Amino acid sequence: MIEIDLSDPDWTLARAVEAANAAGIVLVKSGGRPVARVAAVPSTGAARTKRLGFLRGQATIPDDFDTLAADEIADSFEGRTAP
């Protein structure tokens, strides 16, 4: 963590943001007391945003998927009455 003081003329907001991107967190002090914290925001990489189709070609869904085990499911409800 980097600590900077508001009275230091070398530090600007732009430099504090750059330092936060490099170090993670910049603690801003005024008169020796902490008054603010500048933190880096994690980047959203391309791997995180592209989810649709990530298993394309690795699995197949049968054509009768919607009716698979329909008989077994219907048999499990036979003879039951609604509460």
Secondary structure, DSSP 8 states (H G I E B T S, - for coil): -EEEETT-TT--HHHHHHHHHHHSEEEEEETTEEEEEEE------HHHH--TTTTTTT----TTGGGTTHHHHHHHHTT----
